């Protein structure tokens, strides 16, 4: 069985806008790395709902990325983050 190649679109660096850069830094990152950095931030700041692990609780920096929402699901988070990057 052939080894799966990573999707090139995910590996192409994207540039975070100012709101997202406050969380993950301003340098261009592949989407996979951007998501990893986001999780590092979420875990470091204890922003995962303890009862419902799929919910992310937004602090002030994340509220800017999450369109002002107080909490979002992990799945909604990836959709919202997409609006804060330029290819």
N, C-alpha and C positions, 0 to 999 in steps of 0.2 A: 504494500500500500504506500502510495506517494505521500510525502510529508506535506501537510497543508501550508500554503504560503500565506503570510499575513496580508490582509486586504491593504492594498497600496493607499487607498483613501484614508485609512486610519493612521498610516505611518507618515503621511504628509504633514509637515508642521503647520499649525494654525497660530495666529497671533491673538492673544486675549485682549479685550478692550480694557479700559481703565478700571471698571467695576470688578472684572474677573482677575485682572492683574494684581489687585489688592490682596487676593487670596493665593494665587498660584505663581505670581511673578510676571514680569512683562515680556520675557523672552519667548519667541515662538517655540512651541512644543508639539509633538505628535499628539493626536487626540487621546491615545492610550496613556501617555505620560501625564497629560493634563488631568485625566480622570484620576490617575494614581495620586497626583499632587493634591487634588480636591479631597480625596479620602484621607490623606495624611493630615490635612487641615481639620477636617471634620472630627477625626479621632483624637487629635491633639487637643482640640477644644471641647471634647465631649459633647458633640452636637447631634449624636444619634439618639433617637427616642429609646429609653431603656426598655419600655414595654413593647414597642413596635419598631424593631430594628430597621425596617424599610423606610421609616420616616426620618427625615433630616430636619432638625430644628435650626432655623436661621438666626445667626447673630447679625450685628449691623452690617458687616462686610458681605455676608451671604444674602441678606435681604436685598441688597443692590443687584445681585445676580439673579435672585429668585423673583424679580418684579414686585418686591415689597411684601411677598408672602412670608408668614411667620414659620410655616413648615411645609415641606413638599416631600413626595415619595422619591425614592432613588430613581425611578423611571422618569418622573417629571423633571427631576434635576438634570438629567442628561439632555432632555429637550430644551430646557431653559438655558443651559450652558451653551448650547449650539448658537443661540442668539447673541452671544457675547464674544464670538470669535470671528476673525476674518481670515480667509484662506490666502 
